[in-house]
Amino acid sequence: QVQLVESGGGLVQAGGSLRLSCAVSGRTFFYYTMGWFRQAPGKEREFVAAIRWSAGNTYYADSVKGRFTISRDNAKNTVDLEINSLKPEDTAVYYCAANRASGTMTSEFSYWGQGTQVTVSS
């Protein structure tokens, strides 16, 4: 079992930045793929970014490339998402998730956090 707890969301003006953090605990997750997803009101949950814990390979949705950066801290057991140049369309609940394999599809992730709200004002 893997436990995930997100933090760092909030209200920010367009053009601003936020850093989301996901605290990871539980069974060994060294070979997991850790992901960030988001869900805006009335929309389906969508993939944002992922990182392979062991190798550090990163993957991004086209819509966030160049603005979002995912990273992991082995010492702190956290997975962070740095968000820059925020846009109103980035407003959503952001979820941290863990996948025991290497895929990035939503259905492949078995463990989910409770989510953290990000609201971007124009």
Secondary structure, DSSP 8 states (H G I E B T S, - for coil): -EEEEEE--EEEETT--EEEEEEEEES--TT-EEEEEEE-TTS--EEEEEEETTT--EEE-GGGTTTEEEEEETTTTEEEEEE-S--GGG-EEEEEEEESSS---GGG--EE---EEEEEE-
